[in-house]
Amino acid sequence: MQVLKFGGSSVADATRMSQVIDIVLAAAAKDRTIVVSSAISGCTDALIAIGAEQDPASRAQQIEALRRRHHAIARRLFTGDERREMVTELDTLFAELADAEPEACVTFGELFSTRILARKFACEDVATQWLDSRKLVRTLGGVVAEGLTYANILAAVQAAPDVRLFVAPGFIASDGDGKVTTLGRGGSDYSAALFAAGARASALEIWTDVPGMMTANPKVVPAAVSIPDISYNAALTLAENGAKVLYAPTVKPAMEAGIAFSIRNTFDPRHPGTLVSGRPAVKEGEWMGVTSRTLADKGESVVCLVGEAVASRASASARMLAALSEAGIQPLGGVTGEGDAFFIRVRPTVENAAVGAIHREFFEHRAVTVIPVFIAGYGAVGHELVRLIGLSADRIATRRGRTIRIMGLSNSTRFAIDLRGIRPEDAEARLADGENAAGGAFIDAVLAAAPRGAVFVDCTNDHHIHERYAELFRGGLNIVTSNRRSLSLPFVQYAALKAEARQNGAFFRYDTTVGNSLPILESIASDANCSDSIVSIEAVVSCTLNYIITGYDGAKRDSLATLLRRAQDEGLTEADPRTDLGGKDVLRKLLILAREAGVPLEADDVEIVPMLGPEFFDCPLDAFYERLAAYEPQFIAREAELDAVDQRQRFVASLRRDSAAPHGYRAEIKMQRVGPDSPFYWISGTENVTVVTSEYSAPLVIKGAGEGVRLAATGIIKDILM
């Protein structure tokens, strides 16, 4: 007999339940199995709110919302009569919830999830029986009556010798009067240990959303790694002092029964996780982990370091104090504890920093800072960014003392998150096996998993992803973006994002939104933020138009229509190239340039004269190309006219100081004729040129390649490391 327990994140929806089903079916093929499950993610909190709700109408709405979540799972997992039967069973349970006393509401979540699982296993032709934990797990005076509970569980299992798979709800029990009660938050782990001890199981597996117990909370210490093997006592000490991956009461039943148990990751079932057993440490003096908890009533936090067979308490204590001193942290006393556990008190404001300092001293063997990165967008730029992170890892570590660890990656349909890191060479395979990214699921997962100080990289061209930036800042993440749509918002939204970053101590970097990897924005910002204020900015920053205009030579070379089609085929234009020809992309860049200069420019403040007349924009794309081809003689004549006077045309965005204009600056985007004395005259291909004129300094000319996925990826890496 074996017991497998699954947490709420493991059964959060139909997709994740399907992963659980695959794991359980493989296990059940080897041995009789008891599955213990938590409620689906968020359900317990919703039930607590329902129990506390005084307004009947609001209570009914909340119940209905929860019912719809479970119905959605049923619709995905079942078909035909099986679906109808499952929905009916759920509706019966929800009717009971509607009539339940407030304090009983919280006990329904595990009933919902395990009823779904039990029916699904039965539909897979596995001999399955649902066990009612309310009748098996008994408490007396608020404490589990282990003898009675074990006898009940053993009798239930022995009474069904033909059953291959049992499914039981975690968390819930009943007291001496038969009233339903609970085992506390995290009690499903405890339930699983009770079932393992009672059924005399040979193995217990606790499946969660992290790869076992770790040397520290990875959201606090990105360099934390999984602990492969740990003793019952060390695991219990870590759990009692803040390691949330394990509910402390779980250890006692397993330890007393001599059952080794493992903590595994549902989303990475190949990872061995952590084995908790009575075996001694692999080698003497091995360190297991560091954790912490806040004592709100005392206004202090306690950091706990745990080892196995520590040779010298004095030496370990001295190392702890030295690590804190080096990090500039003053402890609130000396090191306390006994045996293999070490405790030190610090102020809550430095709790995480203290954990990080001690972790570096005892668990990190190289003085390399890990920068956790979550990348949205795996198109050309995102793909190159991942590749370059892999290629440059050693050089960055050697020169900068830092390493970029990709912990999350998303394309338009799938995402993968792994706090241990996603190797660049595995990126495509991990995405192919990843989770559904619909509905902002990637950002939801990042907010749930990312450590504070991580970097969210937006390599998308998405119109709406910026709407989640504020949440990311509040979640403690920094943002690097190449998505200029997120910076060309109405000014009030742009300013709000900048303020949100400042208020949460996060950085917000977007140098690649204008000029790719050219230092345009930082140059403008440095002038705008000192006494040398900006007089004007003139920029030729449309790679598409530069490619077309500089490549056109009248009758001597390809037609304008041919050049534009080629640019479209090479991915240099939007899907409809008239977006570029009309100046929309240049407008976004000018807004970013102006705002970096401290000018609160809005799109309506900019006068735009498109490269072509209105007759080219009010027709289908095929007709547009026909009109463009028909207009070629006029283009040839204009080019000849320019050649005769040694001039060239450039599509220039400009911002000039003008006291009569809104915000004190006049902004326009239009074609201009330039001669050899202008830096715009000499550009070719996709080159960009920006001329910044400030009050006291000579004009600054910034020129270079404005296009190229490698340059964009390089610029993003620079922003991450800056």
N, C-alpha and C positions, 0 to 999 in steps of 0.2 A: 504494500500500500504506500502511496505517496500523496502529498498534499501540495497543491499549487494555489497560491493566493495572488489575486490581481487587484491593483489599486484603481482609484477612480480615473486617472488619466489613461490607464490601459484599456478602459471600457467606455471611453468618453463618447464615442459615436459608433456607427455601424462599421466604418472602416477599421477602427481600432479593435472593435469586438471580433472582426474577422481575423485579425492577427492573433488575438487570444485564442480563438477557436483552432487555428492551425497549430499553435503551440500545444494546446491541450490534447488534440487528437493524436499528435505525435507521441506525447507522453502516455496517453491511455493505451496506445498500441503495445506498450512495453509492460505496463503494470496497472493494477486497479488504482483509481485516482479519485481524490476529493478535491473539487475546485471551490475555493472560498473567494467571494468577490465583494468589493466595495460598491457603493452607489456610483453612478456615472458622475464624471467630473462636474462639480458645481451643484449637484443635486442636494447634498446635505445642507449647504448654505441656504438653498432655496426653500427647503423644508423647514428650516429654523425660522426663516422669514414668514412662511405661511403660518406656522404655529403662533408667531407673535402678532400676526395681523388681526386687528380688531374689526375692521370694516368688512362685512360679508361680501360685498361686491368685489372689493380689491382682492380678498382671499380667493374668491372663485376665479378671478383672472389669473392670479399667480399659479393656481392649481392647473388651469387650462394650459398655460404656457409650458409647464413641466410635462403635462400629458402629451402635448404636441411633440416635444423633444423625444419622448419614448416611442410615440407612434412613428416618427420619422425613422428611428432605428428599426422598428418592426417592418416597415415598408421596404427597407433596403435588404433585410436579412431573410424575409419570408415571401412566399408567393401563394396565390390561390387559397385553398381552404386553410392551409397552415397559417397564412397571414391573418385571415379572419378570426381563427381561433386565438391567435396571439393577441390581437387587438381586443377581443372580448375579455380575455384574461386580464389584460392591463386595465381595461375600463372598470372591471370589477374591483381591482385594487384601488384605483383612483376614486371610486365611489366610497370605499371604506375610508380613504384619506379625507374626503370631504366631510365625513361624519365624525372623524377622530377628534379626541380631546387635544388641546394645543400641545401638551407635553409629549403626546404620542406621535405627532406628525413626523418627527425626525427619524423614526424607526422604519419608515416605508421605503427609503431609497434603495437599500440592499434587496428588498423584496422585488422591486421592479427589475433591477439588473439581473438578478439570478434567475428569475422566472423566464426572462428572455433567453439567457444562456442555456438553461436546462432544456427548454423546448427546442432550441436550435440544435443542441447535441443529439436529442432524440430524433430530430429530422435527418440527422446524418447517420442514422441506423446504428447508433451506439446505445447500448442498454443503460439508460440514465434514470436517476431518481433524485428528486429535489428533497433536501433535508431541511426541516424547519428548525433553525437555530434557536428560536424562541422556546422550543420544547426540550432542547438538548443542553444548551449552555445555561446553567442555573447560578444565581448569585444569592448569597445570604449576608445581610448587613452591608450590602454594597461591594462585597468581595466575592469573586468566583469560588463556588464550592467545587473544587477540582475533583474530588473523589466522585461525587454525584455526576458531575459533567462528563468525566471520562467514562463512567459506567454507561451513561445514556448514549454517548457517541459509539462506543464499542458495540452495544446491543443493536443500535440502528444499522450499523454496517454488517454485523453478523447475521442480521435478520434478512438480508437481501444478498445472498451469495452469488446470484446470477447478474447482479448489477455491476457494470464495468466502471461507471462514472457517476459519482455523487456530486451534486451542486448545492452549496450551502451559503446563505447570506452571512457576511461578517458583521461585526459591530454590535449586533443585537443579541439579547438574552432575555431571561425572565427571572423575577425574584421569587422569594419563598411563597408569595401569595399568587403567583402566576401572572403578575403584572409585567408587561413588556418593559425592558430597560435597555441600557446601552453599556458598552465597555469603554467609553471615552473616545475622544478624537484620536484616530489612528488605531482604534480597537479592532479593525479587521485583521491586522497583523497578529494581534493577540488571539483572535478567534482561530486563525489558521494554526497557530502553535498549539492551542487547546485541542483542535481536531487531530493534529498530528500525534500528540501525546495519547489522546483517547483511543485513536484507531491503531495505535502501536505502529505508526508509519516508519518506514526506513529512511524517508527523505522528506524535506520541507523546502519549497522554493517560494520566495516572496518576489513577485514580479512587479516592477515599478517603472518609473520613467528616467532613471539614472543608472549608470553601469556599476551598481553595487555601492558599498560604503566607500567614501573617498577620504583622502588625507585632509581635506578641508571642504567646506561648502564651495563648489566651483563658481557660484555667483559672487562670492567674496574673494576667492583666490583662484584665478583662472589657471594657474599652474598645478592645481590639485589633480591627483591621479587616483585611480581605483586601488583599493587595498585587496590584494588577491586572497589573503588568508588571515584570519583574526580569531582570537580566543573569545569564548563567551564573556569572560570578565571584561576584556578590553572593549568589546562591542557594547556591553551594557554601560560601561562608564561613559563612552562617547555618546550613546543614546540619551543617558540621563542628563547630560550636560550640553545638549543643543543639537546633536546630529539627528536631523529630522527624518532621515531616510529609514530609520528603524525606531519603532515604538518600543520603549524600554521594557514594558511587561512581557513582550514577546519572548524575551530571552529565557525567562525562568522555566516555563513548561518544557521547552526544547532542551535546556541544559539538564534539568532533572531527569528527563527521559533518555538523555544521551543521543538526541537526534541532531546531527549536523544539518544546518540549514544554509541555503545560499540566497543572496539578494541579486536579482537579475534585471536586465533592461528589456522590457517588452519590445522596444523599437530596435533593438540590436540583439536578437536572441543568440547570435553566435558568440557574443562576448561572455566570458565565464563568470563575470561579476565577482562577488565576494563570498567566500565560504566561511561560515562562523561555526566553530567546533571547539572541542576540548583539547585539541592538539596544541602543543607549545609552539612558540614562535619559531620561524625557520632558523633564525640565528639569534644568539644572545644580544640583547641591547637593541633590538629592532624597534623603530618608531612606527606607530600606527596612524595617528591623526591628531589634529588640533581643531577644537570647536569652541563655541562660546554661547553664553546665554545672558540676557539682561535681567537684572534684579530691580524692577521698576520701583519697588517699595523702598529700596536702599539707595537708589540713584547711582548704581554702579553696575558694571558687567564683569563676569568671571570668564576668563579664558582658561581652557583645559587642554593640556597636552597629555597624550596617553601613549605609553610604550609597552613593550613586552620584555620582561627579565632585564630591566634597566640596571646596568652595572654600578653606576654612581649617581645617587640623587644630588649630591653636592655639585658635581660637574654639570649635570643637566640644568639645575637651577641657575647656575652661573651663566650658562649659555642663553637661557631665557631672558635673564635680566640684561645681558649684553645686547641681545637682539632688539629689545625694546629701547634701550638707550641709543643704539645706532639709529633707530627710526624716530628718535626725538619724543618718545612716549614715556611719561613718568607714571609708574605703577602706583597703586594706592596701598602699598604694603609689600611684604616679601612673598616668596613662593611657598605655598602650603601644600598639603596632601600627604599621601603615604603610598608606599609600594610603587606601582608603575603609573600613578596618576599625579599630575602636577597642576596646581591652580594658582592663578595670579589675578588680582582685581585691577581693573582700569576704569576710566570714565567711559560712559556709553558712547560719547562722541568719537572716541578713538578705538572702539571695540574692533571694527573690521580691520583697521590698520594694524592693531596688535596681533590679530590672528595672522595677517599676511606676513608680518615681521618674523613671528615665531615659525611659521611654515617655511619661509625662506631659509632660516637657520637650520632647521632639522630635516627638511625634505627636498630642498632644491639644491642641486649640486653644481649648477652653472649660474653665474651672475648675469642671466639674460632675462629681461622683462618680457613677459608674454602679453601681446596686444590681441585680445579676442576680437574677431571681426565676423560680422554677419552681412552677407552680400545679397542684395535684391537685384536680380537681373543677370541672366546668363546668356546675353546676346554677344555681339562681337566684342564690346568693351569688357563685359563681365568675364567672358571666356579668357580674354588676354590677361585681365587682372589676376585671375586665378593662376594662370600659367606663370606669370612673372613673379608672383608671390613664391611659387615653388622654386623657380630658377634663382631668385635673389636671396633666398632665406639665409644661406651661410654668410654671404657678404654683408647683409644687414646686421646679422648677429655679431659678426666680427667687428664691424665698424661702428655700429650704433648701440650695441649691447641690448638689442631688442629683437624679438621675433614676432612675426604676424601669424597668428593661428586662426585659420578659417573654421569657425564653429557652426556656421549656418550658411546655407546657400539656397537660392530660390530662382526658378524661372517662372514663366507665366502660368504653368500648370502644376508643378510639383515643388516640394521643398524638402530639405533634409537638415536636421540639427543634431550635432554631436559635440558635447562640451570637451571631449577628448581631442577633438580636431578632425577635420576632413582633409585628407591628403589631396593636393591638387590633381594628382594622377587618377584619383578615384572619384573626382567630382561628378562626371557624367553618369557613372554607374550609381552613385549614391542618389542623384536626382531621379534617375529612372526608377529606383526602388523607393522613392520618397513618398511623402504624404501629399494629399490634395491641397493645393494652395489657394483654392477658391475662397472668396469672401474675406480676404485679408488674413487667412489662417497663418501665413508665415510671420507676419508682424505680431499676431497674438502669441505665437509660440516663442518668438524672440523676447517679448516682454515677460513671458513666464520663466524663461530659462537663462537669459543673458546676465552675466555678472555686471555690477556697476562699473562704469569706466570702459565698457566694451564700445566698439565702433560699428555703427550701422552704415553700410555703404549702399547708396542708391545709384545703381547703374542703369536704371530703367528710363523709359521715355513716357512713363505713366502720368496721366493727367491728375490722378487723385491720391497718389501715395503720400504727397506732402500733408494731406489731412491727418495723417497719423504721426507726423514728426513730433508734435507737442507731447503726445503720449510717450514717445521714445525718450525725449528729453526728461520728462518726469520720471521715467523708469531708470534714469541714471545712465543713459546711453549718449554717446557722442554721435554726430552725423557728418559723413562726408558724402557729397552728392555731385554727380555730373549731369543731373537732370535739371536743365535750366527752367523747365516749367515750374519747378518748385520755388524758384527765386523771382519769377516775373509775375507773381500774384499781385492783387491790389496791395498798395503800400501798407495799409493797416494790418493785413495778414502777414506780410513780410516782416514788419516791425514786431508783431506779436511773436513770431517764431524766433527772431533774434533775442527778444526779451526772455522767452521761455528758456532758451539755451543758457543765457547769463544767470537767470534765477536758479537754475539747477546745476550750475557749475560745469556745464558741458561745453564742448567746442562744436562749432557749426562751420564747416569748411567746404568751399565750392569753387575753388580756383579753376577747375577744368570746365566750368560752364561757359567761360569766355576765353578764347585763345588756347584751348586745350592745356598744354603744360607750360605755356608762356607765363611769366610772372606779371600779368597785367593787373589783376585785382589787388594783389599785395602792394604793387607800386602806387596805385591810386589811393588805397587805404592809408598808406604811410604818409602821403602828402596831405590827405584830407584830415588826418588825425593829429597833425602838427600845425604850426603857424603858417606854413606855406600852402595856402588854400588853392583849390583848383580854379583855373580861369576857363579852360576848355578841354574837351576830350574829342578827338576825331578818330574814328576807327573804321577800318575796312575789315570786317570780321565774318563775312558770309563765305564760307569755304565753297559752297555751291556756286554762288555768283562769281566769285573770283576765278574758279575753275573754268567757267563758261566765258567770262569776259576776257580774261587774259589768254585764253586759248583761241579766241576768235580773231581771224585776220582777214575778214572780208572775203573776196573771191579767191584768195590764195590758198585757203584751207577749207576745213569742213564747215558746213552751214551751222547757223546757230541752233536750229532744230536738232541736227545730228549731235552736236556737243551736249545739248540738254538731255537727249535720250541716253547718251553714254554716261553722263553723270548720274542719271536715274538708275541705270543698270549697275553702276558701281556702288550704289548705296549712299551717294553723296547728297541726295535730295530726300524730301518727304515723299510719301506715296504719291501725292499730287504735287509736282514740282512748283506749281504756281504759289504754293504756300511760301516757298523761298523767294520766288520772283516778286511776290507782293510785299516782301519785307517783314513778314511775321517773325521769322527766326532772328533777324537782325534787331527787331523791336525788343524781343526778350533780352537779347544781349545788352542793348543800350539801357534798358531799365536796370539791369544788374550793375552795369558800369556807373550809372548815375547814382544809384543808391549807395554804392561803395564809396562814392565821392561825397556822400552826405546830402544828396539832393533827393527829396521824396517824390520822385517822378512817377506819374501814372501813365498808362498807355494812351489815354485821351489827350495827354499833354504833348504828344509827339506828332509832328506833321510828317506824313509818309507820302512820297511820290513814287509809286511802283515803277519798276524797270520798263513795264509794258503798259499800254493803255487799257481802259476798262473792257474793250471788246474782246480781250484775250481771257478774261476771267468769268464771263457769263455764258460759258458753253461747256459741253462735255470735253473730257480730256483728249479724245481722238480729234474732235473738231479744233481744239486748241492747237494741236500739233500741225494740223492742216493750215490753219491761219498763220502760224509761225513760219511755215515753209513758204507760203504765198507772200509773206512780208519780207522775205530774204533780200530782194533788190534794194529796199529801203535801208536795211542793215548794212549792205555792202556800200551804199552811197555814204552813209554816215561814217563808216570806217575810213573810207577814202578821204573824207573831209577832215577827220582827225589826223590822219597821216600827213596831210598837206601842211598842217600847222604844228606837227610834232607834239600832239597831245593824245591822251588816252582817257577812256571813261572808267570811272570806279563808282561803286555803290557805297556811299559814305554815310555813316551814322555820326551825328555830331551833337555835342552838348556845349553851348557857349553861354558865358555869363551875360545876362541881359536884365537890367533892373526892371524893365517893363513887362517881362514875361512871368508866368506863374513860377513860384519858387525861386525867382531870380535867375533862371536859366532858360534859354530857348533850345528846344530839342527838335531835330529833324533827321529824316532818312531819305536820301534821294541820290540820283546819278549826278556826278560832278565831273567836269573836265579838269584834268591835271597835266602839268608839264613836267619836264625833267627835274625841276627844282623841288618837286614834291616826293616824299618817300613812297607815296602810293603809286607813283608812276612805275616804279621798278619791281613791283611784286609779280609773281608768276604762280600758276597752278593754284594750290589751296593755301598759299601763304596768307598770313594775317599781319596787319600793321596797325598799331595804335599809337597816337601821338598825344601825350599828356602835357599840357601847358599849365604851369602853376605860377603863383604870384611873383616869386623871387628867383626860382630856378630856371635854368635853360630848358627848353622843351625836351621831354624824354620820349625817344622813339623806341618802341618795342616791336621787333619784327621776327617772324619765324613761322614754322609750320603750324597751321591751325587745324589740321585734320590728321587722323591716323589713330587707329585703336591702340597701338603700342604707346604712343605719346599720351593718350588719354589715361591708359592704365598706369603709366609711369607717374603722371600727375596725381592720380588718386593715391598711389602708394606714398608719394611725398606728403600729401595732405594727412594721411594716416599717421605718418612718423613725425610730422612737424612738431 
